[in-house]
Amino acid sequence: MDNTLLWGYHPVYEALRSGRRTIETLFMVQDRISPREEELIQNARNAGVTVQGKTPQQLNALVGHGRHQGICARVSEYPISSLEDILASVTNSLDTAFILVLDQIVDPQNLGAIVRTAQCAGIHGIVIPKDRSAPPSAAVSKASAGALEHMQLAYVTNLVEALKHMKSSGLWVSGADQHGKDTVFQADLTGPLAVVIGGEEKGIRPLVKKHCDFIISVPQIGPIGSLNASAAAAVVMYEAFRQRSLGGVNH
């Protein structure tokens, strides 16, 4: 199999729990096994995964740094979804479609933080352009506390065409921009929805913004120009979550 290394407790634990990757070998620092790590080892062995003990130095050499928390695993590549996969999963569920679109998020820490919030806020899938976007790496999985292992990610060649396809499938497309006409707290975010969050430096690209049905802003005070991408995404997703849970913008 094509394989890669996942490192850190939560990415490895969630990869094992989700069952979306093949886990070949679990590597552990053998001289400091905690109760939760003992449980992880037992779960891995029950799943037929080979477990190997390593020294801290050996694990550092294997991973390439020391931020692994004494745990890493050799796993299959992250299972990329397609936009059709995401739309099909929404069609087959009772939930109203809730998709996140990230326009050129390049920082793995930002992507990981966004994925973690998206998983908690009920996002069905995330759509990302192939060019100038962070890949679903081990660093992203770590930054997401393992949430990446449960999330459908689709990388598309043309984001505008993807938005058109979502709109033809019955979704409204909302873009988050500081110059939006309505704030996120005024807009109706209860229907089948795709939310577009722009990249760290330039926000949503003009052509992508042109294909949004409406633009919303996150209100703020103070001298700082804007929230970073992961913070803005969290505000928008959770306001949508609140509205969808309570049945409307004014509840």
C-alpha positions in Angstrom: 0.0 0.0 0.0 1.0 3.6 -0.4 1.7 4.7 3.1 2.6 7.6 5.4 3.3 8.2 9.0 0.7 9.6 11.4 2.1 10.9 14.7 0.5 12.0 18.0 -2.0 10.2 20.2 -5.2 11.7 18.8 -4.5 11.3 15.1 -3.5 7.6 15.6 -6.4 6.9 17.9 -9.0 8.5 15.6 -7.5 6.8 12.5 -8.0 3.5 14.2 -11.5 4.4 15.4 -12.7 5.7 12.0 -11.5 2.7 10.0 -10.9 4.9 6.9 -7.2 4.1 6.7 -5.3 0.8 6.7 -3.0 0.8 9.7 0.1 -1.3 9.1 2.2 -0.8 12.2 1.9 1.1 15.5 5.2 2.4 17.0 5.3 3.3 20.7 8.0 4.6 23.0 8.2 1.5 25.2 9.3 2.9 28.5 6.4 5.2 29.4 3.0 3.6 28.5 0.0 5.4 30.1 -3.4 3.8 30.6 -4.8 5.5 27.5 -1.9 4.3 25.5 -2.3 0.8 26.8 -5.9 0.9 25.6 -4.7 2.1 22.2 -2.2 -0.7 22.0 -4.9 -3.3 22.9 -7.4 -1.8 20.3 -4.6 -1.9 17.6 -3.8 -5.5 18.4 -7.5 -6.4 18.3 -7.6 -4.9 14.8 -4.6 -7.0 13.7 -2.2 -4.1 13.8 1.5 -4.9 14.5 2.8 -3.0 17.5 6.5 -2.2 17.8 8.4 -0.6 20.8 10.9 2.2 20.0 13.2 4.4 22.0 12.5 8.1 22.0 15.5 8.6 19.8 14.4 6.0 17.3 10.9 7.5 17.1 12.4 11.0 16.6 14.5 9.6 13.7 11.4 7.8 12.2 9.1 10.9 12.4 11.8 13.5 11.8 11.0 15.6 15.0 10.1 15.1 18.6 6.4 16.3 18.6 5.0 12.8 18.3 4.0 12.3 22.0 5.7 8.9 21.9 3.3 7.5 19.3 3.2 7.1 15.5 1.7 4.7 13.0 2.5 3.7 9.5 -0.9 4.0 7.7 -2.3 4.2 4.2 -2.7 7.6 2.5 -5.5 9.8 3.6 -8.7 8.8 1.7 -9.6 11.8 -0.5 -13.3 12.1 -1.3 -14.9 13.6 -4.4 -17.5 16.4 -4.4 -20.0 13.7 -5.6 -19.1 11.6 -2.6 -19.9 14.5 -0.3 -23.2 15.4 -2.0 -24.2 11.7 -2.0 -23.6 11.5 1.7 -25.8 14.5 2.2 -28.5 13.1 -0.1 -28.6 9.9 1.8 -28.9 11.5 5.2 -31.8 13.3 7.0 -29.7 16.3 7.7 -29.8 19.5 5.7 -26.6 19.9 3.6 -23.9 21.8 5.3 -20.6 22.0 3.3 -17.5 24.1 3.9 -15.4 25.5 1.0 -11.9 26.7 1.7 -10.4 29.0 -1.0 -6.6 28.5 -0.8 -6.0 27.8 2.9 -2.2 27.0 2.8 -1.3 26.8 6.5 -1.6 23.2 7.9 -2.3 24.6 11.4 -5.2 26.7 10.1 -6.5 23.8 8.1 -6.3 21.5 11.0 -8.1 24.0 13.3 -10.8 24.5 10.8 -11.3 20.7 10.3 -11.6 20.2 14.0 -14.3 22.9 14.3 -16.1 21.7 11.2 -16.3 18.2 12.6 -17.8 19.5 15.8 -20.2 21.9 14.0 -21.7 19.2 11.8 -20.1 19.9 8.5 -20.8 17.1 6.0 -17.6 17.7 3.9 -15.0 20.2 3.0 -14.2 21.2 -0.6 -10.7 22.6 -1.3 -9.0 23.6 -4.6 -6.0 21.5 -5.6 -3.7 24.5 -6.2 -2.4 26.6 -3.3 -4.0 24.6 -0.6 -2.5 22.6 2.3 -2.6 18.8 1.7 -4.2 16.5 4.3 -0.9 15.8 6.0 0.1 14.3 9.4 0.6 17.9 10.6 -3.0 18.7 9.7 -4.3 15.6 11.4 -2.4 16.6 14.5 -3.6 20.2 14.5 -7.2 18.8 14.1 -6.8 16.5 17.2 -7.6 13.6 14.8 -10.8 15.1 13.5 -9.3 14.9 9.9 -9.6 11.1 10.2 -13.4 11.4 10.2 -13.9 14.3 7.8 -14.6 14.0 4.0 -12.3 16.2 2.1 -12.6 16.8 -1.7 -9.9 18.5 -3.7 -11.3 20.0 -6.9 -9.5 21.4 -10.0 -11.9 24.3 -10.5 -13.5 25.8 -7.4 -15.9 27.9 -9.4 -17.2 24.9 -11.3 -17.6 23.1 -8.0 -19.7 26.0 -6.6 -21.9 25.9 -9.7 -22.4 22.2 -9.2 -23.3 22.6 -5.6 -25.8 25.3 -6.6 -27.4 23.1 -9.2 -27.7 20.4 -6.5 -29.9 22.8 -4.5 -27.4 24.4 -2.1 -27.1 28.1 -1.4 -23.5 29.4 -1.4 -22.5 32.0 1.1 -19.1 33.7 1.2 -17.5 35.2 4.3 -15.9 38.6 3.7 -15.4 41.6 5.9 -17.3 43.8 3.4 -20.4 41.5 3.4 -23.8 43.3 3.3 -25.2 41.4 6.2 -23.5 40.1 9.3 -23.3 36.3 10.0 -25.9 37.0 12.8 -28.4 38.6 10.4 -28.2 36.2 7.5 -30.4 33.1 7.2 -28.0 30.1 7.3 -30.6 27.4 7.9 -31.1 25.9 4.4 -28.9 23.6 2.3 -25.7 25.6 2.5 -22.1 25.8 1.4 -20.0 28.4 3.2 -16.8 29.8 1.5 -13.9 30.9 3.7 -11.0 32.7 2.0 -7.3 32.2 2.3 -5.1 33.7 5.0 -3.8 36.7 3.1 -6.2 37.7 0.3 -9.6 36.2 1.4 -12.0 34.8 -1.2 -10.7 35.4 -4.7 -12.9 37.8 -6.8 -14.1 35.1 -9.3 -15.1 32.8 -6.5 -16.8 35.6 -4.6 -18.8 36.4 -7.8 -20.3 33.0 -7.7 -21.5 33.2 -4.1 -25.3 33.8 -3.7 -24.7 36.2 -0.8 -21.8 37.6 1.2 -21.7 37.7 5.0 -19.3 39.5 7.4 -18.2 38.8 10.9 -18.7 42.0 12.9 -15.8 43.2 15.1 -14.5 46.2 17.0 -11.0 47.3 17.7 -7.9 48.2 15.6 -7.1 44.7 14.2 -8.0 44.4 10.5 -9.7 41.0 10.5 -9.9 37.6 12.2 -7.7 34.9 10.9 -9.2 32.2 8.6 -9.7 29.5 11.3 -11.3 32.0 13.8 -13.6 33.4 11.1 -14.6 30.0 9.9 -15.4 29.0 13.5 -17.7 32.0 14.0 -19.6 31.3 10.8 -19.9 27.6 11.3 -21.2 27.9 14.8 -23.7 30.6 14.0 -25.0 28.4 11.2 -25.0 25.5 13.7 -27.0 27.6 16.2 -29.6 28.7 13.7 -30.0 25.2 12.3 -30.4 23.7 15.8 -33.0 26.3 16.9 -34.8 26.7 13.6 -34.0 30.1 12.4 -31.9 33.3 12.5 -34.1 35.0 15.1 -34.2 32.3 17.7 
